[in-house]
Amino acid sequence: MTVTYTAQVANARFCGFSKLLLAWRGSIYKVLWKEFLAFFAMYTAISVTYRFFLFDDQKRYFEKLAIYCNHYASLIPMSFVLGFYVTLVVNRWWNQYTRIPLPDRLMCVLSGGLQGVDERGRLLRRTMMRYTSLSALLILRSVSTAVFKRFPTMDHVVEAGKYERKKFESLKSPYNKYWIPCVWFTNLAALARCEGRIKDDSTLKLVLEELNHFRGNCSMLFHYDMISVPLVYTQVVTLAVYSFFFVCLIGRQFLDPTQGYLGHDLDLYIPIFTLLQFFFYAGWLKVAEQLINPFGEDDDDFETNWLIDRNFQVSMMAVDEMYGDLPIMERDRYWNDSNPRPPYTAATLFRLRKPSFQGSTFDMAIPKEEMHFAPGWGSPPQHGPVQPLLFTAPSPTGLIGGALRRTSAQLQRFRRRSGMYPPSFSDEEGEDEDDEGGKTLGPSGGSLPSVLAQDTQSTICRCGGVFNARTPLMEVQFGVGVERCGDALQSQEEIMEEEEEEEEDEGNTQKGAEKEKMEEGNTEVTGDIQSRMPLLPSPLQPSRDRGQTSIRQPQDKTPRPASTTPSSPLAHRIIHPRSTACSTQDLFISEPITEQSTVIPAIPKPPIGGAKMSFLTVPSYSAPQRHRSVSMGSESPSAPKRETAPCSSQN
């Protein structure tokens, strides 16, 4: 039986393990004494031969061999190889113990789940538990030498009746048949469910789950027995230990001090430290040898026969004698006590005086002057302790964001003057917003991208203009005819023509050459667009600079030829959308904001007639576009919030 010394080491005291050193049963002395005596005898024989039977020249040669062996013996990785091996074996040893099939859980479920005080119910419960014990016996008989010696044949398994034995032997299988009683158990459980002794399917499911857990442990024991630690690992460790101490038999010999060898000034007959080293390393190997198969007959192996007796007796008592056998329920001695406490003896009374644990900081003391709230924090905030930080924290755009906003404001003012964005709001409003610390940028106060890639707060609509939160949607007036739409397009064309004339006056001959080169492509693209443009309402009337009134340009009824349309190197990349119906949502389609340095080419005037085609498109540029989401938040607390109108993208 396993050697138990737990009670002897329950309390730590001076030299607490010293008493364990005198034990013999299960000790290292009992396991190692034969190998130890053999090693010491061989060492003594070699020492006597060296001292008394060798000639002088033979002694010199032996001394050189001893020095050589002692020098290179340290190259053998004893501690590394042996340490990993023993750790593996110990973990495997404990895992095998946890996989021993125990019927405790199953017998409790079966005692409460299978009803019936009659003989039929008692027979079902006892037979089912006997089948589980038989399954455990068969698997332990397959892996344990002690159990096999107790039950060498099926004739010795006396608990199996004649009919069951014949049934068992009639099932032919080349594999281990420990699982057959478990199948009989499941059949009886199904029969009990049909008879109504197991009341519902949930109880049946619980019974079968516990049986599968029991059968799984039996299977794992079988696999532990079949799959051992790899043989090569065991051989490497054994060869490392044996070869090391074989070399020590020669290398650890005491040599003649008169020869003056380094480290051999002292001549002793008994190698004390070499024997201790052998005791530790060889004992370590013996531990692995004893634990690698705990189902043997060593002192520390598992008591499998005791487990068989205990499990069978306990399981039968639980499902038979204890079924429905309950003690009389009565009031306990603490019935009216709100703070019940079991009694203490005189030996344990000191435990009562010890206060209960309340927490590691329960008795922590803080000076009174450090308990006051800091200035400005006397009363708790209304929205939690983090709310004041939301208003006092600096802007995330910080230093770089401010410089970028000032630069972006200048770019937006330049674009409004050059006609890139039709100013649906006055420049005065945009300049006033720019003066408020540069918090809102872009045309009519639309925000530009920050360094931290925050959301934009405006939506550039393809009908011209920016939809701002300060202008209600119902107050925005839209054109209802093609004339106003044509006027806005014509105004943009004239502005772009003026810019091109200024560039030609400055002598930019290279760009003029490129413009002439792209005229042929523009003619085809513009003609295609003009042939498909639908009738659309005109955008908002653009406002002029400060101090000027809005002047409507006369409408030109004559269609402009494609050659007079301002050309651009990007004109040939205009995307042709699919033909769809125009709705109010089409006027507020969000478009990706392109790079700040990209100039949007002029859009040609659509004809009155032609195929129906959506006008709400955005040219495709060679420069990479940055798509940014539109959120309802603001870049800073004081910036006006921008709302986005419902958009429907058309490709």
Helices and strands as residue ranges (DSSP letters): G 6-9, G 18-22, H 28-52, H 56-72, G 73-75, H 78-98, H 104-113, H 119-143, H 145-150, G 154-156, H 162-170, H 180-194, H 201-226, H 231-251, G 257-259, H 272-291, H 304-316, I 317-321, G 346-348, H 350-353, G 368-370, H 387-392, H 398-418, H 427-435, G 443-445, E 459-460, E 466-467, G 473-475, H 482-505, H 509-517, H 519-530, G 562-564, G 571-573, G 584-588
